[in-house]
Structure formats: structure tokens, C-alpha cells
């Protein structure tokens, strides 16, 4: 997916060069804008990956074999955003979006099985951007805050048997961002941006746990040691760099 995002940036760059001669300067003051952004969120969801660590150590200790392991490192992300230019150099934003990451750990031995894990989040919030105009090109820098509603899902299967673990939580997070918009006309712009998200849930509420490790309503826990079977709360960290491309439409 990251490869496709890089290709998208390159395509936008070529389009900008092709239309540069007919582009028109614009002023953000009093303008409303909207867009749908497609991007890739680079996350390292260490809490779930530590759960995979436990199973890898467990299998090695008891003579099972790790068949494959794909950690949760990121995934596609989508945002819808509204912009309003308060002044020529200050833009307010309101947005909502989705991001998710999937991972899998599979093993073999006397039996075969796999843990399929997914972390997803819907979020909404707002922020402010400072605009620096350079002809038809606007550079934007700023940040904001978002409210995240997070879900954790694990489906475990072993030789025809299945079990589930489910948990949910919420958290306010913050972001810093920078990017640019190139105006093809006074009302249409191509855009690319980088966002760094800061949001970490130290615990997440159990909704279902067929393993019996955590009771419903309690923080979901994971094993940490294959000998003592000590546990700790599952942490969900969505922090990381996100990159997006889109086309913006403006009115006013």
C-alpha cells in the first residue's frame, strides 16, 4: 500500500508540472473547502505485537513451530475534511476519518492454528493551519486534536475450533501536520500532507474474551510469560506518521 501512495505523490507531481502554466493564485480568506483524503498510516502497535511475542516464545518453549508472523505496522487511512479560511493565513479545519491495521500469527505442531488480529479506529476533531502563499502554491502547517473510538478484534482458529477476543476504548489524541496545496483554478487544488498522530490507550475495555483471561468490562489483558503466565493490560498505540493525497474543492 505504501508503494501506491508513493506513486500517487509522483502522479500529482507530474500533473502539477503539466498544469502549472494555467494555474491561478488564490486567497484563502472567506473560502470553504472540502475533500476526501486517502493515505497510509504508519503505526507500530506494540501491545498486539507483544501478544504475538508471547505466542512465539510459547511455541518455541513447548516444541511448536511458528509458521508465519505479520505484525501490526500500519494500514490504509481515510479522512473527510472541511476547511474555512478565517484570514488569508489562518484556516480552521473539521474532520473525521478511519484508520486500521491487521496482523496474523500462525503456528503448527500437533495441530495448526492462527491468531488474526485487527485494530481499527474512527475519529473526528478539528484544528488550525497557518498558510504561507507562494504564487499558486500554499504551504500549510499546524495541528489539532481528535477523539478516537478504538476497537480491538482477535479471531483464533485451531483445527476447526474458534474463539474471539473483543475490546473497545476511546481517547483524545493530538496531531501535528504539514503539507501543500497547488491550485489548478481558484477553486480546485491538488494536495499532499504528512500528519504525525499522538494517541495511546494504556488499557481497553473487554467486550468478549473466550480465553477467560479478562472479564467483560475489565481491561483486556495479554499473557507476557509462557512459564508463569503473568499478564498485563493490552496497550493500543496509534501514534505514527500518516501521509495523504487528495483533491480539494473550495467555494466562496
C-alpha positions in Angstrom: 0.0 0.0 0.0 2.9 2.4 0.7 4.1 1.8 -2.8 0.7 3.0 -4.2 0.9 6.1 -2.0 4.4 7.0 -3.4 3.1 6.5 -6.9 0.1 8.8 -6.1 2.5 11.6 -5.0 4.5 11.1 -8.2 1.4 11.4 -10.3 0.4 14.5 -8.5 3.8 16.0 -9.1 3.6 15.3 -12.9 0.1 16.8 -13.0 1.4 19.9 -11.3 4.1 20.4 -13.9 1.6 19.8 -16.7 -0.9 22.4 -15.5 1.5 25.0 -14.0 1.1 27.3 -16.9 -2.6 27.7 -16.5 -2.9 27.7 -12.6 -4.3 30.7 -10.8 -3.4 32.3 -7.5 -5.9 32.2 -4.7 -6.7 33.8 -1.3 -8.0 31.5 1.5 -9.9 34.2 3.3 -13.6 33.5 3.4 -13.3 30.3 1.4 -15.0 27.0 2.4 -13.4 23.8 1.2 -13.9 20.1 1.4 -12.0 17.0 0.4 -11.7 13.2 0.9 -8.1 12.1 1.6 -6.6 8.7 1.0 -3.4 7.8 2.8 -1.3 5.3 4.7 -0.9 5.3 8.5 2.5 4.0 9.7 1.9 2.7 13.2 3.7 0.2 15.4 1.0 -1.3 17.6 3.4 -2.8 20.1 0.8 -4.1 22.5 -0.6 -6.5 20.0 2.8 -7.4 18.7 3.9 -8.2 22.2 0.9 -10.7 22.3 2.5 -12.3 19.2 5.9 -12.3 21.1 4.3 -14.4 23.8 3.0 -17.0 21.4 6.2 -17.2 19.5 8.1 -17.8 22.8 5.4 -20.3 23.9 5.7 -22.3 20.7 9.5 -22.4 20.9 9.4 -23.5 24.5 6.8 -26.3 24.0 8.0 -27.6 20.7 5.6 -26.0 18.3 6.7 -24.1 15.2 6.0 -20.6 14.1 4.7 -20.8 10.6 4.3 -17.1 9.8 4.1 -13.8 11.6 2.9 -10.4 10.3 3.0 -7.7 13.0 0.6 -4.7 13.0 2.6 -1.9 11.5 0.1 0.2 9.7 -2.7 0.3 7.1 -4.8 2.5 4.9 -6.5 5.6 6.3 -9.3 7.8 5.0 -10.3 11.3 6.1 -13.1 13.7 5.1 -12.3 17.3 5.9 -13.9 20.7 5.8 -11.8 23.9 5.8 -12.6 27.5 6.3 -10.3 30.4 5.7 -10.6 32.8 8.7 -7.9 35.1 7.2 -5.6 34.8 4.3 -3.1 33.0 6.5 -5.3 31.0 9.0 -7.5 28.1 8.1 -9.8 26.2 10.5 -10.5 22.5 9.9 -13.0 19.9 11.0 -12.5 16.3 10.0 -13.4 12.7 10.6 -11.8 9.5 9.4 -10.8 5.9 9.7 -7.6 4.0 10.2 -6.8 0.4 10.8 -4.1 -2.3 10.9 -4.1 -6.0 10.6 -1.7 -8.7 11.7 -1.5 -12.5 11.9 0.4 -15.1 13.8 0.1 -18.8 12.7 1.7 -21.9 14.1 1.9 -25.6 13.5 2.7 -28.7 15.6 0.4 -31.4 16.8 -2.3 -29.1 15.5 -2.4 -26.0 13.3 -3.9 -22.6 14.1 -3.7 -18.9 13.7 -4.4 -15.6 15.6 -5.9 -13.0 13.2 -5.8 -9.6 14.9 -7.1 -6.2 13.9 -7.1 -2.7 15.4 -9.3 -0.1 13.9 -10.3 3.5 14.9 -12.8 6.1 13.8 -12.0 9.6 14.8 -13.2 13.2 14.5 -11.9 16.5 15.6 -10.6 19.9 14.5 -7.6 22.1 14.2 -5.9 25.2 12.7 -3.5 25.6 9.9 -1.2 28.5 9.1 -0.9 29.3 5.4 2.2 30.6 3.5 1.3 31.5 0.0 3.9 31.3 -2.8 2.1 32.1 -6.0 -0.2 29.2 -6.8 1.3 27.0 -4.1 0.1 27.2 -0.5 2.2 25.6 2.3 0.2 24.7 5.4 1.5 24.0 8.9 -0.5 23.4 12.1 -2.2 20.8 14.2 -5.2 19.8 16.2 -7.0 17.3 18.4 -9.1 14.3 17.6 -11.4 11.9 19.6 -10.7 8.3 18.8 -13.0 5.4 19.2 -10.9 2.2 19.0 -11.7 -1.4 18.5 -9.5 -4.5 19.0 -10.6 -7.8 17.4 -8.9 -11.2 17.6 -10.2 -14.3 15.9 -8.4 -17.5 16.9 -8.8 -20.8 15.0 -7.2 -24.2 15.7 -8.2 -27.3 13.9 -11.8 -26.4 13.4 -12.4 -24.7 16.8 -12.8 -20.9 17.0 -12.6 -18.3 19.7 -12.8 -14.5 19.9 -11.4 -11.6 21.9 -13.0 -8.2 21.6 -12.3 -4.9 23.3 -13.1 -1.2 22.8 -11.9 2.1 24.1 -11.7 5.8 23.4 -9.1 8.6 23.8 -8.4 12.2 22.8 -5.2 12.4 20.8 -3.3 15.2 19.1 -1.6 15.7 15.8 0.9 17.9 14.0 0.8 18.3 10.3 2.3 20.0 7.3 1.6 19.9 3.6 0.9 21.9 0.5 -1.9 22.7 -2.0 -1.4 23.6 -5.6 -4.3 25.5 -7.1 -5.2 24.4 -10.6 -8.0 27.0 -10.6 -9.2 29.4 -7.8 -11.5 26.6 -6.5 -9.6 23.3 -7.2 -6.3 22.3 -5.6 -4.2 19.2 -5.5 -2.9 18.4 -2.1 -0.4 16.3 -0.2 0.3 16.3 3.5 2.0 14.5 6.4 0.4 14.1 9.8 2.1 12.9 13.0 -0.5 11.4 15.3 -0.1 11.1 19.1 -2.6 8.8 20.7 -2.1 5.9 23.1 -4.6 3.9 25.1 -3.0 2.3 28.2 -6.0 0.0 28.5 -9.0 -1.1 26.5 -12.3 -2.4 27.9 -13.1 -6.1 27.4 -16.3 -6.8 25.5 -15.7 -10.6 24.9 -12.9 -12.9 25.9 -13.3 -16.6 25.1 -9.9 -17.2 26.6 -11.2 -16.2 30.0 -8.2 -14.0 30.7 -10.2 -10.9 31.2 -13.8 -10.4 32.5 -16.2 -8.3 30.5 -15.9 -4.7 31.5 -12.3 -5.1 32.8 -9.2 -4.0 30.9 -8.3 -6.6 28.3 -5.1 -8.4 29.3 -2.5 -10.5 27.5 0.0 -13.1 28.7 3.6 -12.0 29.0 5.5 -15.1 30.1 5.0 -18.6 28.8 6.2 -20.1 32.1 4.5 -18.1 34.7 1.6 -16.8 32.5 1.8 -13.4 34.0 -0.5 -10.8 32.4 -0.6 -7.1 31.7 -3.1 -4.7 30.1 -3.1 -4.6 26.3 -2.0 -1.2 25.2 -3.1 0.3 21.8 -0.7 2.9 20.4 -1.8 4.5 17.2 0.9 7.1 17.2 2.9 7.5 14.0 3.3 9.2 10.7 0.4 9.3 8.2 0.7 10.5 4.6 -2.3 11.6 2.4 -3.1 12.8 -1.1 -6.3 14.4 -2.3 -8.1 17.0 -4.4 -9.6 19.9 -2.6 -12.7 21.9 -3.7 -13.3 25.4 -2.5 -16.3 27.8 -2.6 -16.6 31.5 -1.7 
